[in-house]
Amino acid sequence: MRILYHARIHTLNPNQPFTSAIAIDQGHIIATGTDEEILSLATSGCEKENMQGKTIWPGLIDAHVHLEQFALSLGLINCETSSRAECIERVAARARQVPPGYWIRGHGWNQNMWSEGFGNAGLLDQAAPNNPVYLTAKSLHASWANSLALQLAGITKETPDPQNGKIVRDANGQPTGILLESAAKLVENIIPEAGTEQLISYLNEAQRELWKLGITGVHDFDRCRCFMALQTLQEHNQLRLRVIKNLPLEDLHHATALGLHTGFGNDFLRIGAIKIFADGALGPQSAAMFQPYENSERNTGMLFLDRQQVFDYGRQAAASGLSLAIHAIGDRANHEVLNGLQLLREYEQAHHLPAFRHRIEHVQVLHPDDLDRLAQQKIIASMQPIHAISDMVMADHYWGNRTAYAYAWKSLLQKGTILAFGSDAPVENPNPFWGLHAAATRQRVNDPAKSQGWHPEQCLSLQEALEAYTLGPALASGLEHKQGQLSPGFYADLIVLNCDPFERPLEEIYNIRPCATMIAGEWVWKDGETING
């Protein structure tokens, strides 16, 4: 048994919101109460730890992360620069360090933040003439390749655009090096992958980085290779991050053939939903909209699914007990998804199926008529607060007045929608305290021009935001009786803070960091030192 006492514990249990001590055994909480009550439970060999008045929160859960991509990103060039020239210089610096023919990879560029706009293959050719170069955009919905990478992928003037993708071309029809949506796969499919052992090593490093941020669980949206590596970590008792593993649409047939269902697995690795895409993203203007983008007379984005397709995929998944997680960013995409899920709810009821915990990923902008439909259909809004801070200028530019219903956390919550917050890492930094700050202030750090916050009526209270990083993701994964709060019978997953964020000004939340992280009753990280794993 382990007892933590003399603490300020936010349990998130409405029946006992605060307490000062907690007893833990075999990875679970067995009791909470006053110091006197809990210390009286101590038995021979019990570890008693005086927390010296520190604050304890439930472990935070990132409800949308690309775990493999985040792990790999730790070794990529950081392309999130203030200018295109700086990004190119970083590519040139890497080219000086690696042998000819070695693939140079980077992530994070955003042409909307560069005065120069999009790059082209020629600029990367100058920086790295002897290396294939492939840089993914911050949104992960666009990429930038040099001529050698295009050549190796067989992309020429004659190459047709793939379904749901676009090869950007110049006035002569030649590929510029910018690839949108599924067109990126033409290059990605020929890049040598990290070996399994290397990926396992990267994932080990990734979970250590997440522990330092106070993250004890994630909902992962990467593919089969990541799942295999996670299983290997689990077999060797090295997985100390609770992972909900969502499966891509192309694996739906295999999953149903095997009879896999949402929730199958163990305390550290279990099956989540089937992930499908309804549209693109805001950055490349491929999110599906009812009306054209503000800077275009005709572009309304790219719709990948209509209501019937959503229903058809949902019906296939339901046959095996699998829920859906649907990427939808634009107002038209969200509308079509909600229409399809409404059909699916009717099908579930007619066939006496459970009401699966379907979710929409991102929900970045809604038509006002659709604001109450997620709650009505019991659809979870899986959203990433940090996106609003990154996207606010771009959203105003491309969506104009429609941003009144963009990243509409408060409106959705007031309608009764369950919010599950995450980061979309490596699209954004996975630091949940940045997400909490964004949700509570809708402000960029040190940005006086947005001193009142961007659409401040959509700000959440810190309590509401914290619940969206704990209770919301737990409910989304069917673990609301095991995860997300500090109560008897729940996982002993918690973080320790040197201050109580509820007693600090909201603008200071951004800089708060945990001083220790516990998972399953064991310290995995403490004071910058890895304790276990």
C-alpha positions as CSV (number, residue, x, y, z in Angstrom):
1,M,0.0,0.0,0.0
2,R,1.1,3.6,-0.7
3,I,-0.4,6.6,1.1
4,L,-0.1,10.2,-0.1
5,Y,-1.1,12.7,2.5
6,H,-0.9,16.4,3.4
7,A,-1.9,17.3,-0.2
8,R,-4.6,19.5,-1.9
9,I,-6.3,16.8,-4.0
10,H,-8.8,17.8,-6.7
11,T,-10.6,14.5,-7.1
12,L,-13.2,15.5,-9.8
13,N,-15.6,13.3,-7.8
14,P,-18.7,15.5,-7.4
15,N,-19.5,13.8,-4.1
16,Q,-16.0,14.6,-2.7
17,P,-14.4,17.3,-4.8
18,F,-11.5,17.9,-2.4
19,T,-9.5,15.8,0.0
20,S,-6.0,15.7,1.5
21,A,-5.0,12.1,1.5
22,I,-5.3,9.1,-0.8
23,A,-4.5,5.3,-0.3
24,I,-3.3,3.2,-3.2
25,D,-2.9,-0.5,-3.6
26,Q,-2.3,-2.7,-6.7
27,G,-2.5,0.2,-9.1
28,H,-5.9,1.4,-7.9
29,I,-7.2,4.0,-5.4
30,I,-8.7,2.2,-2.4
31,A,-9.6,5.2,-0.3
32,T,-9.7,9.0,-0.1
33,G,-10.2,11.2,2.9
34,T,-8.5,13.3,5.5
35,D,-5.0,12.7,6.6
36,E,-6.2,11.2,9.8
37,E,-8.7,8.9,8.1
38,I,-6.2,7.6,5.5
39,L,-3.2,7.3,7.7
40,S,-5.2,5.1,10.0
41,L,-5.4,2.5,7.2
42,A,-1.6,2.1,7.1
43,T,-0.3,-1.4,7.5
44,S,3.1,-2.9,7.9
45,G,5.3,-2.0,4.9
46,C,3.0,0.8,3.8
47,E,4.8,3.7,2.0
48,K,3.7,7.0,3.4
49,E,4.6,10.1,1.5
50,N,4.1,13.6,2.8
51,M,3.2,15.8,-0.2
52,Q,4.0,19.0,1.7
53,G,0.9,20.7,0.7
54,K,1.3,20.2,-3.1
55,T,-1.7,20.0,-5.4
56,I,-2.7,16.7,-6.9
57,W,-4.9,16.3,-10.1
58,P,-6.1,13.2,-11.9
59,G,-3.7,12.3,-14.7
60,L,-4.5,14.2,-17.9
61,I,-5.7,12.4,-21.0
62,D,-4.9,13.5,-24.6
63,A,-8.0,12.4,-26.5
64,H,-6.4,12.9,-30.0
65,V,-2.8,12.2,-30.7
66,H,-0.8,10.6,-33.5
67,L,1.5,8.6,-31.2
68,E,3.9,7.2,-33.8
69,Q,4.1,10.5,-35.7
70,F,4.7,12.3,-32.4
71,A,7.5,9.8,-31.5
72,L,9.1,10.2,-34.9
73,S,8.7,14.0,-34.8
74,L,11.1,14.1,-31.9
75,G,13.9,13.6,-34.5
76,L,12.4,15.7,-37.4
77,I,13.5,19.2,-38.4
78,N,11.2,21.7,-36.7
79,C,9.7,23.6,-39.6
80,E,7.4,25.8,-37.5
81,T,9.4,28.9,-38.3
82,S,8.5,32.6,-38.7
83,S,9.7,32.7,-42.3
84,R,10.0,30.3,-45.2
85,A,13.7,31.2,-45.5
86,E,14.4,30.0,-42.0
87,C,12.8,26.7,-42.7
88,I,14.9,26.3,-45.8
89,E,18.0,27.1,-43.9
90,R,17.2,24.4,-41.4
91,V,16.9,21.9,-44.3
92,A,20.3,23.1,-45.6
93,A,21.9,22.6,-42.2
94,R,20.5,19.1,-41.9
95,A,21.8,18.3,-45.5
96,R,25.3,19.3,-44.4
97,Q,25.1,16.7,-41.6
98,V,23.8,13.6,-43.5
99,P,25.2,11.6,-46.4
100,P,23.9,12.0,-50.0
101,G,20.7,10.0,-50.6
102,Y,19.6,10.2,-47.0
103,W,15.9,11.2,-46.6
104,I,15.6,14.6,-44.9
105,R,12.3,14.9,-43.0
106,G,10.7,17.8,-41.3
107,H,7.3,18.9,-39.9
108,G,5.4,22.0,-38.9
109,W,5.4,24.5,-41.7
110,N,2.4,26.7,-42.2
111,Q,2.3,28.9,-45.3
112,N,-0.3,31.1,-43.8
113,M,2.3,32.3,-41.3
114,W,4.9,33.0,-43.9
115,S,4.9,36.3,-45.9
116,E,6.4,34.3,-48.8
117,G,3.5,31.8,-48.8
118,F,3.9,28.3,-50.2
119,G,7.4,27.0,-51.1
120,N,8.3,24.9,-54.1
121,A,10.5,22.0,-55.0
122,G,13.2,24.3,-56.4
123,L,13.9,26.0,-53.1
124,L,14.5,22.7,-51.4
125,D,16.6,21.5,-54.3
126,Q,19.0,24.4,-53.6
127,A,19.1,23.6,-49.9
128,A,19.6,19.9,-50.3
129,P,20.6,19.0,-53.9
130,N,21.8,15.5,-53.1
131,N,19.0,14.4,-50.7
132,P,15.3,13.7,-51.1
133,V,13.4,16.1,-48.8
134,Y,9.9,15.7,-47.5
135,L,8.3,18.2,-45.1
136,T,4.8,17.8,-43.7
137,A,2.7,20.8,-42.9
138,K,1.5,21.6,-39.4
139,S,-2.0,20.5,-40.3
140,L,-0.7,17.1,-41.7
141,H,-3.0,17.8,-44.7
142,A,-0.3,19.1,-47.0
143,S,3.4,18.3,-47.7
144,W,6.3,19.9,-49.5
145,A,8.8,17.8,-51.4
146,N,11.9,18.5,-53.5
147,S,12.5,17.3,-57.0
148,L,14.5,14.2,-56.0
149,A,11.6,13.1,-53.7
150,L,9.1,13.7,-56.5
151,Q,11.3,11.8,-58.9
152,L,11.7,8.8,-56.6
153,A,7.9,8.8,-56.1
154,G,7.3,8.8,-59.8
155,I,5.4,12.1,-59.7
156,T,5.5,13.9,-63.1
157,K,3.4,16.2,-65.2
158,E,1.4,13.2,-66.4
159,T,0.6,11.8,-62.9
160,P,-3.1,12.2,-62.2
161,D,-4.4,13.5,-58.9
162,P,-5.3,10.7,-56.6
163,Q,-8.8,10.4,-55.1
164,N,-9.3,12.9,-52.3
165,G,-6.0,14.5,-53.1
166,K,-4.3,17.1,-55.3
167,I,-0.8,17.6,-56.8
168,V,-0.4,21.3,-57.0
169,R,1.0,22.4,-60.4
170,D,2.4,25.5,-62.0
171,A,1.0,27.2,-65.1
172,N,2.8,24.6,-67.3
173,G,1.2,21.7,-65.4
174,Q,4.5,20.8,-63.7
175,P,4.2,19.6,-60.0
176,T,5.4,22.4,-57.7
177,G,6.3,20.1,-54.8
178,I,3.2,20.9,-52.8
179,L,0.9,17.8,-52.2
180,L,-2.5,18.1,-50.7
181,E,-4.4,15.5,-48.7
182,S,-4.0,11.9,-50.1
183,A,-1.5,13.1,-52.7
184,A,1.1,13.1,-49.9
185,K,0.8,9.3,-49.8
186,L,2.6,9.1,-53.2
187,V,5.8,10.2,-51.5
188,E,5.2,8.8,-48.0
189,N,4.7,5.3,-49.4
190,I,8.3,5.2,-50.8
191,I,10.1,6.7,-47.8
192,P,12.0,4.0,-45.9
193,E,10.3,3.3,-42.6
194,A,12.0,3.1,-39.2
195,G,12.5,-0.5,-38.2
196,T,10.3,-2.0,-35.5
197,E,13.0,-1.9,-32.9
198,Q,13.7,1.7,-33.7
199,L,10.0,2.6,-33.5
200,I,9.7,0.9,-30.1
201,S,12.7,3.0,-28.9
202,Y,11.0,6.2,-30.3
203,L,7.7,5.3,-28.5
204,N,9.6,4.7,-25.3
205,E,11.0,8.2,-25.6
206,A,7.6,9.6,-26.5
207,Q,5.9,8.3,-23.4
208,R,8.6,9.7,-21.3
209,E,8.0,13.1,-22.9
210,L,4.3,12.8,-22.3
211,W,4.8,11.9,-18.6
212,K,6.7,15.1,-18.1
213,L,3.7,17.0,-19.3
214,G,1.3,15.2,-16.9
215,I,-0.2,13.0,-19.6
216,T,-1.1,9.5,-18.3
217,G,-3.4,8.4,-21.2
218,V,-3.8,9.0,-24.9
219,H,-6.3,8.2,-27.7
220,D,-4.0,7.3,-30.6
221,F,-4.9,7.7,-34.3
222,D,-1.9,6.2,-36.0
223,R,-1.9,2.9,-37.9
224,C,-1.2,-0.8,-37.7
225,R,2.6,-0.4,-37.2
226,C,2.2,1.7,-34.1
227,F,-0.3,-0.8,-32.8
228,M,2.2,-3.6,-33.3
229,A,5.0,-1.7,-31.5
230,L,2.6,-0.8,-28.6
231,Q,1.8,-4.5,-28.2
232,T,5.5,-5.3,-28.0
233,L,6.0,-2.7,-25.4
234,Q,3.0,-4.1,-23.5
235,E,4.4,-7.7,-23.7
236,H,7.7,-6.5,-22.2
237,N,5.9,-4.6,-19.5
238,Q,7.3,-1.3,-20.8
239,L,4.0,0.4,-21.8
240,R,3.2,2.8,-19.0
241,L,0.9,5.0,-20.8
242,R,-2.8,4.1,-21.1
243,V,-3.6,3.9,-24.9
244,I,-6.9,3.8,-26.6
245,K,-6.0,2.5,-30.1
246,N,-8.2,3.7,-32.9
247,L,-8.1,1.9,-36.2
248,P,-8.1,3.4,-39.7
249,L,-11.0,2.8,-42.1
250,E,-8.9,0.5,-44.3
251,D,-8.7,-1.9,-41.4
252,L,-12.5,-2.0,-40.8
253,H,-13.0,-5.2,-42.9
254,H,-10.1,-7.0,-41.0
255,A,-11.4,-5.8,-37.6
256,T,-14.9,-7.0,-38.2
257,A,-13.7,-10.3,-39.7
258,L,-11.8,-10.9,-36.5
259,G,-14.7,-9.8,-34.3
260,L,-12.8,-7.0,-32.7
261,H,-14.9,-4.5,-30.7
262,T,-14.5,-1.2,-29.0
263,G,-13.1,-1.7,-25.5
264,F,-11.3,-5.0,-26.2
265,G,-7.9,-5.1,-24.5
266,N,-6.5,-4.5,-21.1
267,D,-5.8,-1.6,-18.7
268,F,-3.0,-0.2,-20.9
269,L,-3.9,-1.0,-24.4
270,R,-7.4,-1.4,-25.8
271,I,-9.4,-0.9,-29.0
272,G,-11.1,2.4,-29.6
273,A,-13.1,3.5,-32.7
274,I,-12.8,3.2,-36.5
275,K,-11.4,6.5,-37.8
276,I,-12.7,8.0,-41.0
277,F,-12.3,11.3,-42.8
278,A,-15.1,13.5,-43.9
279,D,-13.0,16.4,-45.2
280,G,-9.6,18.1,-45.2
281,A,-8.3,21.0,-43.1
282,L,-8.5,24.7,-42.7
283,G,-4.8,25.5,-43.6
284,P,-4.9,24.1,-47.2
285,Q,-8.5,25.3,-47.5
286,S,-9.7,21.7,-48.0
287,A,-12.2,21.6,-45.1
288,A,-15.7,21.2,-46.6
289,M,-17.8,24.4,-46.3
290,F,-21.3,25.3,-47.2
291,Q,-20.1,28.6,-48.7
292,P,-16.8,29.4,-50.4
293,Y,-13.8,30.5,-48.5
294,E,-13.6,34.3,-48.0
295,N,-10.7,34.6,-50.4
296,S,-12.3,32.5,-53.2
297,E,-15.4,32.7,-55.3
298,R,-15.8,28.9,-55.7
299,N,-13.6,26.9,-53.4
300,T,-15.8,25.2,-50.8
301,G,-13.1,22.6,-49.8
302,M,-13.2,18.9,-50.2
303,L,-16.0,16.6,-48.9
304,F,-14.9,13.0,-48.7
305,L,-18.1,11.5,-47.2
306,D,-21.8,12.1,-47.5
307,R,-24.4,11.0,-45.0
308,Q,-25.1,7.7,-46.7
309,Q,-21.4,6.8,-46.6
310,V,-21.1,7.7,-42.9
311,F,-24.1,5.4,-42.3
312,D,-22.8,2.6,-44.4
313,Y,-19.4,2.5,-42.7
314,G,-21.2,2.9,-39.3
315,R,-23.4,0.0,-40.0
316,Q,-20.5,-2.2,-40.9
317,A,-18.6,-1.2,-37.7
318,A,-21.7,-1.7,-35.5
319,A,-22.0,-5.3,-36.7
320,S,-18.7,-5.9,-34.7
321,G,-19.4,-3.6,-31.9
322,L,-17.1,-0.8,-33.1
323,S,-17.8,2.9,-32.7
324,L,-16.8,5.6,-35.2
325,A,-14.4,8.6,-34.8
326,I,-15.0,10.9,-37.8
327,H,-12.7,13.7,-38.8
328,A,-14.8,16.7,-39.7
329,I,-13.6,20.4,-39.7
330,G,-15.8,22.4,-42.1
331,D,-19.4,23.3,-41.4
332,R,-20.7,21.2,-44.4
333,A,-18.5,18.2,-43.3
334,N,-19.9,18.3,-39.8
335,H,-23.4,18.6,-41.1
336,E,-23.1,15.6,-43.3
337,V,-21.5,13.6,-40.5
338,L,-24.3,14.5,-38.1
339,N,-26.9,13.5,-40.7
340,G,-25.1,10.1,-41.2
341,L,-24.8,9.5,-37.5
342,Q,-28.5,10.3,-37.1
343,L,-29.3,7.5,-39.5
344,L,-26.9,5.3,-37.6
345,R,-28.6,6.1,-34.3
346,E,-31.9,5.1,-35.8
347,Y,-30.4,1.8,-37.1
348,E,-28.9,1.0,-33.6
349,Q,-32.2,1.5,-32.0
350,A,-34.1,-0.5,-34.6
351,H,-31.7,-3.4,-34.3
352,H,-31.4,-3.3,-30.5
353,L,-27.8,-2.3,-30.6
354,P,-26.1,-0.2,-27.9
355,A,-25.8,3.5,-28.5
356,F,-22.1,3.4,-29.4
357,R,-20.0,6.3,-28.2
358,H,-19.4,7.8,-31.6
359,R,-17.3,11.0,-31.8
360,I,-16.4,13.8,-34.2
361,E,-12.8,14.7,-34.3
362,H,-12.0,18.5,-34.4
363,V,-15.6,19.9,-34.9
364,Q,-13.8,23.1,-35.8
365,V,-16.7,25.1,-37.3
366,L,-20.4,24.3,-37.2
367,H,-23.5,25.8,-38.9
368,P,-25.5,27.4,-36.1
369,D,-28.4,25.0,-36.8
370,D,-26.2,22.1,-35.9
371,L,-25.0,23.4,-32.5
372,D,-27.4,21.3,-30.5
373,R,-27.3,18.1,-32.6
374,L,-24.2,16.5,-31.0
375,A,-25.9,16.6,-27.6
376,Q,-29.2,15.4,-29.1
377,Q,-27.5,12.4,-30.7
378,K,-25.0,11.8,-27.8
379,I,-22.0,12.4,-30.1
380,I,-18.8,13.3,-28.3
381,A,-16.9,16.4,-29.5
382,S,-13.3,15.5,-29.6
383,M,-11.6,18.9,-29.9
384,Q,-8.2,20.5,-29.5
385,P,-8.2,23.9,-27.8
386,I,-4.7,24.8,-29.0
387,H,-6.0,24.7,-32.6
388,A,-8.1,27.8,-31.9
389,I,-5.0,29.7,-30.8
390,S,-2.9,28.6,-33.8
391,D,-5.8,29.1,-36.3
392,M,-7.6,32.3,-35.1
393,V,-6.0,34.7,-37.6
394,M,-6.3,32.2,-40.5
395,A,-9.8,31.3,-39.5
396,D,-10.9,35.0,-39.5
397,H,-9.2,35.3,-43.0
398,Y,-10.8,32.3,-44.5
399,W,-14.1,31.9,-42.7
400,G,-15.0,35.5,-41.8
401,N,-18.1,35.8,-39.7
402,R,-18.5,32.0,-39.6
403,T,-15.9,32.0,-36.8
404,A,-18.7,32.9,-34.4
405,Y,-19.3,29.2,-34.4
406,A,-15.7,28.0,-34.6
407,Y,-14.1,26.0,-31.8
408,A,-17.4,26.6,-30.0
409,W,-16.6,24.8,-26.8
410,K,-18.9,26.8,-24.5
411,S,-21.9,26.6,-26.8
412,L,-21.5,22.9,-27.2
413,L,-21.1,22.4,-23.5
414,Q,-24.1,24.5,-22.7
415,K,-26.1,22.3,-25.1
416,G,-25.0,19.2,-23.1
417,T,-22.3,17.9,-25.4
418,I,-19.5,15.8,-23.9
419,L,-16.1,17.4,-24.6
420,A,-12.9,15.4,-24.9
421,F,-9.8,17.5,-25.3
422,G,-6.5,16.7,-26.9
423,S,-3.7,18.1,-28.9
424,D,-3.5,16.4,-32.3
425,A,0.3,16.1,-31.7
426,P,2.5,16.4,-33.6
427,V,0.2,18.9,-35.4
428,E,0.4,20.8,-32.1
429,N,2.5,20.6,-29.0
430,P,0.9,18.0,-26.7
431,N,1.4,20.1,-23.6
432,P,-2.0,20.0,-21.9
433,F,-1.4,23.1,-19.9
434,W,-1.1,25.0,-23.2
435,G,-4.5,23.5,-24.0
436,L,-6.0,24.4,-20.7
437,H,-4.7,28.0,-21.1
438,A,-6.2,28.2,-24.6
439,A,-9.6,26.8,-23.5
440,A,-9.9,29.2,-20.6
441,T,-8.5,32.4,-22.3
442,R,-8.7,31.9,-26.1
443,Q,-5.6,34.1,-26.1
444,R,-2.2,33.8,-27.6
445,V,0.6,34.2,-25.0
446,N,1.9,37.8,-24.9
447,D,-0.5,39.0,-27.6
448,P,-2.1,42.3,-26.4
449,A,-4.1,42.6,-29.6
450,K,-6.2,39.6,-28.3
451,S,-6.3,40.8,-24.7
452,Q,-10.0,39.9,-24.4
453,G,-9.6,36.6,-26.1
454,W,-10.8,35.5,-29.6
455,H,-14.6,35.1,-29.4
456,P,-14.3,35.2,-25.6
457,E,-17.9,34.0,-25.2
458,Q,-16.6,30.5,-26.1
459,C,-14.1,30.5,-23.1
460,L,-14.5,27.7,-20.6
461,S,-13.9,27.8,-16.9
462,L,-10.7,26.1,-15.8
463,Q,-12.9,23.4,-14.1
464,E,-14.7,22.8,-17.4
465,A,-11.5,22.6,-19.3
466,L,-9.9,20.2,-16.8
467,E,-12.9,17.9,-17.0
468,A,-12.5,17.9,-20.8
469,Y,-8.9,16.5,-20.3
470,T,-10.0,13.9,-17.7
471,L,-13.7,13.0,-17.4
472,G,-14.5,13.6,-21.1
473,P,-11.9,11.3,-22.6
474,A,-12.6,8.6,-20.0
475,L,-16.3,8.6,-20.9
476,A,-15.5,8.6,-24.6
477,S,-13.5,5.4,-24.2
478,G,-16.0,3.7,-21.9
479,L,-13.7,4.1,-18.9
480,E,-15.7,6.6,-16.8
481,H,-15.8,4.2,-13.9
482,K,-12.0,3.6,-13.9
483,Q,-10.3,6.8,-15.2
484,G,-10.6,10.5,-15.1
485,Q,-11.1,11.1,-11.3
486,L,-9.4,10.1,-8.1
487,S,-11.9,7.9,-6.3
488,P,-12.0,4.4,-4.8
489,G,-11.8,1.8,-7.5
490,F,-10.3,4.1,-10.1
491,Y,-6.8,3.9,-11.6
492,A,-4.1,5.5,-9.5
493,D,-3.1,7.8,-12.3
494,L,-2.2,11.3,-11.0
495,I,0.0,14.3,-11.3
496,V,1.6,16.5,-8.7
497,L,1.8,20.3,-9.0
498,N,3.8,22.8,-7.0
499,C,0.9,25.2,-7.1
500,D,-2.8,25.0,-7.4
501,P,-3.8,26.3,-10.8
502,F,-7.2,27.3,-9.5
503,E,-5.5,29.8,-7.3
504,R,-3.4,31.4,-10.0
505,P,-4.3,33.9,-12.6
506,L,-5.4,32.3,-15.8
507,E,-2.5,33.7,-17.9
508,E,-0.1,31.7,-15.7
509,I,-1.6,28.3,-16.5
510,Y,0.5,28.2,-19.7
511,N,3.7,28.0,-17.8
512,I,2.6,25.4,-15.1
513,R,4.4,22.0,-15.3
514,P,3.9,18.9,-13.1
515,C,6.7,18.0,-10.7
516,A,5.7,14.3,-10.7
517,T,3.5,11.8,-12.6
518,M,2.1,8.5,-11.2
519,I,0.6,5.8,-13.3
520,A,-1.0,2.6,-11.8
521,G,0.3,3.6,-8.4
522,E,4.0,4.0,-9.4
523,W,6.0,7.1,-10.0
524,V,7.0,7.1,-13.6
525,W,8.5,10.6,-13.6
526,K,9.5,12.9,-10.7
527,D,11.4,16.1,-10.6
528,G,12.8,15.6,-14.1
529,E,14.0,12.1,-13.3
530,T,12.6,8.9,-14.9
531,I,11.6,6.6,-12.0
532,N,10.2,3.7,-14.0
533,G,10.1,2.7,-17.6
